[in-house]
Amino acid sequence: MNQPVKQIKSHRSLGARIWAWWNKMRRRSLEAPPQKRVAIVGSPNVGKSLIFNRLTGIYVTVSNYPGTTVEVFRGRTYIEGVLYEIIDTPGMYSLLPCSEEERVARRLLMDERPDVVVHVVDSKNLERMLPLTLQLIEADFPVVLALNMMDEAAKAGIRIDTELLADILCVPVVPVIATTGRGIAQLRRVIHEVAHSTATYTIRPEIGRSDNKD
């Protein structure tokens, strides 16, 4: 009777060792130097940090930006086999800083020159948020516009022609619902395409296509 029990314990021990080895290897791979860098920007309360968490998962570090008390969150993720560093910048309304947080966000963008800048906006207040999008484009950053809270905008009776907006801005526009994770997979694909200069601004959004149906 004891032999089967020993075998079960042995199998469980082996499974635990394999799992521990896999986690160690995965962590070690995420600690390698990143091949691409992505900055997530946007004003406070637009769901920027939630999108950051959706993209990075649990591997996140927090530190004060040098010379300041402003916290900057950095995470790692693989997209199509490429290791990306994702940076959650402090909230900002403009590239012309009026606060310590905005100064840090601007310095981070200018000093690190990320391969992709994801501008997260509240779809219900798009008009107020597009000036920063234009500033980022004029500063020659590779911009992806993430329209968050598309479900709330739809409930408020707001319809956004995402394809027309992409044509006007000449940058990819990706509708996202960060609370449910909808659109995150498409956002990851677009980030990878922009980072490798293969994206076009005429990408047909997945959420926009379904939400615009009556």
N, C-alpha and C positions, 0 to 999 in steps of 0.2 A: 504493500500500500504506500510505502514511503517513496518508492522510485518515481512514480508519476508526478508526485508533488515536487520532488527535486527537479524534474525535467521542466515543469511549468515555471518554477522559480528561475531556472537557468534561462529559459526563453524570455521571460520578462526582463531579466537582467541584461540580456543581449539587446533587446529592443530599446531599453533605456540608454545603453551605451551608444547605440547607433544614433538615437535621437540627440544625445548630447554632442556627439561628434559632428552631426549635421549642423546643429545650431552654432557650434564653434567655427566651422568652416564658413558658414553663411556670414557670421559676424566679421570674420577675418576678411572676407571678400568685400564687405561693405566698408571696411576701414581702409581699403586701398585708395590711392589718390583718385579723385573723380575725373572722369574724362570730359564731362560737360557740366556747366553750372546754370541753374535756373533761379531767378529771383521772382518771388511773388509779391506784388505791390498792390496797394489799394487803401482807401480811407478806412477808418475804424467802422466796425459793425457791418461789414459787407460779406462776412463768411470767409475771409482770407485764411485765417488760421485753420478752419475746418477743412478747406481744400488742401492746405499744406499737410494736415494729418492724413487725409485720404490718399495723398500721393506718396507719403513717406512711410506710414505705418509706425512701428514702435522705435525705430533706430533714430533717435533725435538727441542733439546736444544743445544746451543753452549756455550762452556766455554774454557778458557785457561787451558792447562794442568798445574797442580800445580808446581809453581816455574819457569814457562816459559811463553812466549808470544805466544806459538803455540796453535792454536785453534783445538779443538776436537769436532766433531759433534756426538751426541747421539740421537737415536730415539727408538720408541717402536712399536711393532707389535705383533699380535696374529697369531700363526700358529698351526692349529689343536687344538685350545683351550689353547695353552701354550703361556704365555707372554714372549716375547724375547726382550732383549735390543740389538740394533744394533749400533755398533760403527764404524764410518768412521774415520780411522786412518790417520795421515799425510802421504804424499807420501814417499815411501821408495824403494830403489833399492836392499838393502841387510840388513841382520841382523847385519852386522858389520858397525855401523853408521859412516857417514862422515859429517853429517849436524845435526843441532838442530832438524829438523823435523824427521829425521831417529832415533835420540836418543829418542825422545818422543815416536815414534811408537814402538820401541823395548822395552822401559820401560813399556809401556802400555800392550804389549803382555806378558811380563815376570811377571809383577806384578798382572795383572788381570786374566791371564790364561783363556781365553774365551773357551766356550764349543765347538765352531766351529770357524775356521779361513777361510774366503773366500778369496782366492787369485785371484784377477781380473787381467787378462792379455790381451794385444792387440794381437789378433790372427795373425796379419800380422807380428809380431815380436816375435814369440813364443820362438825362440832359445835364444834370449837375456833375456827373462823373467823367464825361467825355473830355473836358479840357485837359485832364491829366493824361488821358490816352494820347491826345494830340501832342502834348509836350514830350512824351516818351518817344513818339514817332519822329518828331522834329529833332530830338537828341540822337537819332540814328540807332535806337535800340531795336532789336528784333522782337516785336511785340505780338503777343497773343491776347486777345480780349476775351475774358471769361465772363459771360453774362450769368451771374448767380441769381438765385431766388426766382427762377422763371415761373415756378408754380404760383408764387405769391403775385407776380405780375399778371399772370393769367386770371387769377381770382379778382384782381382789381380792374379787370377789363382792358389791360394794356397788352397790345399785340406789337411785337417787334419783328420787322422784316430783317432777319439776320443776314440773309444773302445780300440784300441791298446795302446794309451797313458795312459788310465786309468789302463790297465793291467800292463804297465811298472812301473808307479808311485805308484800303489796300493792305489789310492785315487779316489773318484768320480770326473768325469770331466763333466761339464755342459756347452754346447754352449749357448751363450746369445747374443741377439742384444738389448742393453739397450735403444737405441734411440726409438725403437718401442715397447719395453716390451716383445718381444718374448723370451721365455725361462725362464722368471722370475718365472712363476708358478712352473716349474720343479725345479728351484733353491730353492724355498721355501720348496718344498717337501724334497729335498736332505738335506738341512740344518736341517730340523726336524729329518730326519732319522739318520744323523751323530750325532746330539746332544743327541739322545737316543740310540746310538750304534746299530742301526738296518740297517745301510747302507752297501752296498757292492760296491766295485769299478768297478763292471761289469754292472752298470746301463747303459741301452741303451739310448743315448741322443736323444731327439726329433728333435732338429734342425739338428744335424749331420746326422740323418737318411734321412731327406728330402733334405738337401743341397748337399749330396754326390751323388745324382742321376744325370745322364747325360741326 
